[in-house]
């Protein structure tokens, strides 16, 4: 796997602060309407999908530290606003390890609380000295979960003539072959068109779900 080199790291760190400032205040109006709110790491280039065969490396060093600090600041800001509502709520940080750029702060009210409480498959691994959780406030309590990337078989068997590049169709079929041969968790579902489909879950790491 080739990784794209990230240039201008100082400018990227500055953009992290812009993301924090934008999401520090909870949008109560949207929360009341949709019953949930979240803030992903909306920082270029980590929030963008790459259109090449290379991958964007996960933030490290100062960039990683600032993202983790940002997640906690947004969490604290939202907690202050949610407490004013004087009603039950869900508020947690979803901390992905090692895919820290996938991390987010999530909150919910009313019927969405139960949905988010049961969204992940829990795991039994423990924190250690290198866990990302150690870089946030010790007041957080963390529940370990499995980070899995879902792949729909129907997506990987898209008709060849629908691809812009035929090489991409070959790549998808190689992925599907790997998923079928590997001992990966999978689930058969009914697709909207009435056909059967299968979702394969490829392990990518850990998700620490934390709250103060």
Sine and cosine of phi, psi and omega as CSV:
sin_phi,cos_phi,sin_psi,cos_psi,sin_omega,cos_omega
0.00,0.00,0.79,-0.61,0.05,-1.00
-1.00,-0.04,0.61,-0.79,0.02,-1.00
-0.92,-0.40,0.66,-0.75,0.04,-1.00
-0.97,0.25,0.68,-0.74,0.05,-1.00
-0.98,0.20,0.75,-0.67,0.01,-1.00
-1.00,-0.07,0.88,-0.48,-0.01,-1.00
-0.99,-0.17,0.36,-0.93,0.05,-1.00
0.90,0.44,0.78,0.62,-0.09,-1.00
-0.87,0.49,-0.59,0.81,-0.01,-1.00
-0.87,0.49,-0.65,0.76,0.03,-1.00
-0.91,0.41,-0.58,0.82,0.03,-1.00
-0.91,0.42,-0.65,0.76,0.02,-1.00
-0.90,0.44,-0.62,0.78,0.06,-1.00
-0.88,0.47,-0.60,0.80,0.01,-1.00
-0.93,0.36,-0.45,0.89,0.07,-1.00
-0.88,0.48,-0.66,0.75,0.03,-1.00
-0.91,0.41,-0.58,0.81,0.06,-1.00
-0.88,0.47,-0.66,0.75,0.04,-1.00
-0.88,0.47,-0.70,0.71,0.00,-1.00
-0.87,0.49,-0.74,0.67,-0.03,-1.00
-0.87,0.49,-0.61,0.79,-0.05,-1.00
-0.94,0.35,-0.55,0.83,-0.11,-0.99
-0.94,-0.33,0.13,0.99,-0.05,-1.00
-0.90,0.43,-0.56,0.83,0.01,-1.00
-0.99,-0.10,0.79,-0.61,0.01,-1.00
-0.95,0.30,0.72,-0.69,0.04,-1.00
-0.99,0.12,1.00,-0.03,-0.07,-1.00
-0.90,0.44,-0.57,0.82,-0.01,-1.00
-0.89,0.46,-0.72,0.69,0.03,-1.00
-0.93,0.37,-0.61,0.80,0.04,-1.00
-0.88,0.48,-0.68,0.74,0.00,-1.00
-0.90,0.43,-0.56,0.83,-0.03,-1.00
-0.98,0.18,-0.74,0.67,-0.12,-0.99
-0.99,-0.15,-0.24,0.97,0.03,-1.00
0.97,0.26,0.11,0.99,0.09,-1.00
-0.43,-0.90,0.37,-0.93,0.10,-1.00
-0.54,-0.84,0.48,-0.88,0.08,-1.00
-0.49,-0.87,0.39,-0.92,0.11,-0.99
-0.74,-0.67,0.94,-0.33,0.14,-0.99
-0.98,0.18,0.00,-1.00,0.04,-1.00
-0.99,0.12,0.99,0.10,-0.04,-1.00
-0.99,0.11,0.95,0.31,-0.03,-1.00
-0.72,-0.70,0.85,-0.52,0.05,-1.00
-0.94,0.34,0.66,-0.75,0.13,0.99
-1.00,-0.09,0.02,1.00,-0.15,-0.99
-0.95,0.31,-0.32,0.95,0.01,-1.00
-1.00,-0.01,-0.01,1.00,-0.05,-1.00
-0.98,-0.21,0.55,-0.84,0.14,-0.99
-0.99,0.13,0.73,-0.68,0.06,-1.00
-0.99,0.16,0.66,-0.75,-0.01,-1.00
-0.98,-0.18,0.20,0.98,0.03,-1.00
-0.92,-0.38,-0.03,-1.00,0.00,-1.00
-0.99,0.12,0.05,1.00,0.00,-1.00
-0.98,-0.22,0.29,-0.96,-0.03,-1.00
-0.91,-0.41,0.50,-0.86,0.06,-1.00
-0.99,0.13,0.83,-0.56,-0.02,-1.00
-0.92,0.38,0.51,-0.86,0.02,-1.00
-0.92,0.40,0.52,-0.85,0.01,-1.00
-0.88,0.48,0.62,-0.79,0.01,-1.00
-0.75,-0.66,0.15,-0.99,0.11,-0.99
0.84,0.55,-0.76,-0.65,-0.06,-1.00
-0.89,0.46,-0.62,0.78,-0.01,-1.00
-0.89,0.47,-0.71,0.70,0.02,-1.00
-0.89,0.45,-0.69,0.72,-0.01,-1.00
-0.87,0.49,-0.69,0.73,-0.03,-1.00
-0.93,0.36,-0.58,0.82,0.06,-1.00
-0.91,0.42,-0.70,0.71,0.02,-1.00
-0.89,0.45,-0.67,0.75,0.06,-1.00
-0.88,0.47,-0.62,0.78,0.00,-1.00
-0.90,0.43,-0.66,0.75,0.04,-1.00
-0.86,0.51,-0.67,0.74,-0.01,-1.00
-0.94,0.35,-0.63,0.77,0.02,-1.00
-0.90,0.45,-0.68,0.73,0.02,-1.00
-0.91,0.42,-0.69,0.73,0.06,-1.00
-0.83,0.56,-0.76,0.65,-0.04,-1.00
-0.89,0.45,-0.66,0.75,0.02,-1.00
-0.89,0.45,-0.68,0.73,0.00,-1.00
-0.93,0.36,-0.60,0.80,-0.01,-1.00
-0.89,0.46,-0.65,0.76,0.02,-1.00
-0.87,0.50,-0.68,0.73,-0.01,-1.00
-0.95,0.33,-0.63,0.78,-0.02,-1.00
-0.92,0.39,-0.57,0.82,0.03,-1.00
-0.89,0.46,-0.51,0.86,0.00,-1.00
-0.94,0.35,-0.36,0.93,-0.03,-1.00
-0.95,0.30,-0.39,0.92,0.01,-1.00
0.83,0.56,0.76,0.65,0.01,-1.00
-0.46,-0.89,0.34,-0.94,0.01,-1.00
-0.87,0.49,0.55,-0.84,0.04,-1.00
-0.45,-0.89,0.29,-0.96,0.12,-0.99
-0.93,-0.36,0.78,-0.62,0.09,-1.00
-0.53,-0.85,0.90,-0.43,-0.02,-1.00
-0.51,-0.86,0.39,-0.92,0.18,-0.98
-1.00,-0.09,0.76,-0.65,0.14,-0.99
-0.99,-0.15,0.97,-0.23,-0.08,-1.00
-0.98,-0.21,0.95,-0.32,-0.03,-1.00
-1.00,0.06,0.69,-0.72,0.02,-1.00
-0.68,-0.73,0.89,-0.46,0.20,0.98
-1.00,-0.03,-0.01,1.00,-0.10,-1.00
-0.99,0.14,0.90,0.44,-0.14,-0.99
-0.87,0.49,-0.45,0.90,-0.01,-1.00
-0.93,0.36,-0.24,0.97,0.06,-1.00
-1.00,0.07,-0.11,0.99,-0.09,-1.00
-0.90,0.43,0.37,-0.93,0.01,-1.00
-0.32,-0.95,0.30,-0.95,0.15,-0.99
-0.97,-0.23,0.75,-0.67,-0.08,-1.00
-0.75,-0.66,0.70,-0.71,0.11,-0.99
-0.71,-0.71,0.38,-0.93,-0.03,-1.00
-0.40,-0.92,0.37,-0.93,0.07,-1.00
-0.70,-0.71,0.18,-0.98,0.10,-1.00
0.82,0.58,-0.73,-0.68,-0.12,-0.99
-0.93,0.37,-0.29,0.96,-0.02,-1.00
-0.97,0.22,-0.24,0.97,-0.02,-1.00
-0.88,0.47,-0.77,0.64,-0.01,-1.00
-0.89,0.47,-0.60,0.80,0.01,-1.00
-0.86,0.52,-0.76,0.65,-0.05,-1.00
-0.96,0.27,-0.46,0.89,0.04,-1.00
-0.91,0.42,-0.39,0.92,-0.10,-1.00
-0.86,-0.52,0.39,0.92,-0.13,-0.99
-0.98,0.18,-0.44,0.90,-0.08,-1.00
-0.94,-0.34,0.36,-0.93,0.11,-0.99
-1.00,0.00,0.89,-0.45,-0.08,-1.00
-0.94,0.35,0.46,-0.89,0.00,-1.00
-0.78,-0.63,0.10,-0.99,-0.07,-1.00
-0.88,-0.47,0.23,0.97,0.03,-1.00
-0.97,0.25,0.35,-0.94,-0.11,-0.99
-0.91,-0.42,0.36,-0.93,0.08,-1.00
-0.93,0.37,0.50,-0.87,0.11,-0.99
-0.67,-0.74,-0.10,-1.00,-0.12,-0.99
-0.89,0.45,-0.40,0.91,-0.03,-1.00
-0.99,-0.14,0.00,1.00,-0.03,-1.00
-0.90,0.44,0.63,-0.78,0.02,-1.00
-0.87,0.49,-0.44,0.90,-0.03,-1.00
-0.86,0.50,-0.45,0.90,-0.03,-1.00
-0.94,0.34,-0.22,0.98,-0.03,-1.00
-1.00,-0.08,0.07,1.00,0.10,-1.00
-0.92,-0.40,0.13,-0.99,-0.06,-1.00
-0.82,0.57,0.66,-0.75,-0.03,-1.00
-0.93,0.36,-0.16,0.99,0.05,-1.00
-0.95,0.31,-0.29,0.96,0.01,-1.00
-0.94,0.33,0.65,-0.76,0.16,-0.99
-0.94,-0.34,0.76,-0.65,-0.16,-0.99
-0.90,-0.44,0.69,-0.73,0.11,-0.99
-0.94,-0.34,0.85,-0.52,-0.01,-1.00
-0.98,0.20,0.65,-0.76,0.05,-1.00
-0.65,-0.76,0.22,-0.98,-0.03,-1.00
-1.00,-0.05,0.76,-0.65,0.10,-0.99
-1.00,-0.02,0.92,-0.39,-0.04,-1.00
-0.81,-0.59,0.68,-0.74,0.05,-1.00
-1.00,-0.10,0.87,-0.49,-0.01,-1.00
-0.99,0.12,0.64,-0.77,0.08,-1.00
-0.78,-0.63,0.84,-0.54,0.07,-1.00
-1.00,0.03,0.79,-0.62,-0.03,-1.00
-0.84,0.54,-0.62,0.78,-0.02,-1.00
-0.89,0.45,-0.55,0.83,0.03,-1.00
-0.94,0.35,-0.57,0.82,-0.02,-1.00
-0.99,0.15,-0.16,0.99,0.05,-1.00
-0.92,-0.39,0.46,0.89,0.04,-1.00
-0.86,0.52,0.64,-0.77,-0.02,-1.00
-0.79,0.61,0.68,-0.73,-0.08,-1.00
-0.83,0.55,-0.61,0.79,-0.06,-1.00
-0.96,0.29,-0.07,1.00,0.03,-1.00
-1.00,-0.04,-0.11,0.99,0.01,-1.00
-1.00,0.03,0.57,-0.82,0.11,-0.99
-0.95,0.31,-0.56,0.83,0.04,-1.00
-0.81,-0.59,0.79,-0.62,-0.03,-1.00
-0.90,0.44,-0.45,0.89,0.02,-1.00
-0.87,0.49,-0.53,0.85,0.00,-1.00
-0.93,0.38,-0.57,0.82,0.05,-1.00
-0.91,0.41,-0.63,0.77,0.04,-1.00
-0.89,0.45,-0.66,0.75,-0.01,-1.00
-0.89,0.46,-0.69,0.72,0.00,-1.00
-0.88,0.47,-0.65,0.76,-0.02,-1.00
-0.94,0.33,-0.52,0.86,0.09,-1.00
-0.92,0.39,-0.64,0.77,0.05,-1.00
-0.89,0.46,-0.71,0.71,-0.01,-1.00
-0.89,0.46,-0.66,0.76,0.01,-1.00
-0.89,0.46,-0.64,0.77,0.04,-1.00
-0.91,0.42,-0.66,0.75,-0.02,-1.00
-0.92,0.40,-0.63,0.78,-0.01,-1.00
-0.94,0.34,-0.60,0.80,-0.03,-1.00
-0.98,0.19,-0.47,0.88,-0.02,-1.00
-0.98,0.18,0.29,-0.96,0.00,-1.00
-1.00,-0.03,0.88,0.48,-0.05,-1.00
-0.99,-0.13,0.55,-0.84,0.07,-1.00
-0.88,0.48,0.65,-0.76,0.03,-1.00
-0.54,-0.84,0.30,-0.95,-0.04,-1.00
-0.56,-0.83,0.76,-0.65,0.05,-1.00
-1.00,0.05,0.71,-0.70,-0.03,-1.00
-0.74,-0.67,0.25,-0.97,0.14,-0.99
-1.00,-0.08,0.86,-0.51,0.00,-1.00
-0.99,0.15,0.30,-0.96,-0.03,-1.00
-0.85,0.53,-0.45,0.90,-0.01,-1.00
-0.99,0.10,0.07,1.00,0.04,-1.00
1.00,-0.06,-0.16,0.99,0.02,-1.00
-1.00,0.06,0.27,-0.96,0.09,-1.00
-0.99,0.11,0.57,-0.82,0.07,-1.00
-0.67,-0.74,0.31,-0.95,0.01,-1.00
-0.79,-0.62,0.73,-0.68,0.10,-1.00
-0.97,-0.25,0.80,-0.60,0.10,-1.00
-0.97,-0.24,0.61,-0.79,-0.05,-1.00
-0.90,-0.45,0.93,-0.37,-0.03,-1.00
-0.99,-0.12,0.89,-0.46,-0.02,-1.00
-0.89,0.46,0.71,-0.70,-0.01,-1.00
-0.85,-0.52,-0.23,0.97,-0.03,-1.00
0.47,-0.88,-0.66,-0.75,-0.08,-1.00
-0.84,-0.54,0.44,-0.90,0.21,-0.98
-0.82,-0.58,0.89,-0.46,0.09,-1.00
-1.00,-0.06,0.86,-0.51,0.02,-1.00
-0.97,-0.24,0.90,-0.44,-0.16,-0.99
-0.78,-0.63,0.48,-0.88,0.05,-1.00
-0.52,-0.85,0.42,-0.91,0.06,-1.00
-1.00,-0.07,0.00,0.00,0.00,0.00
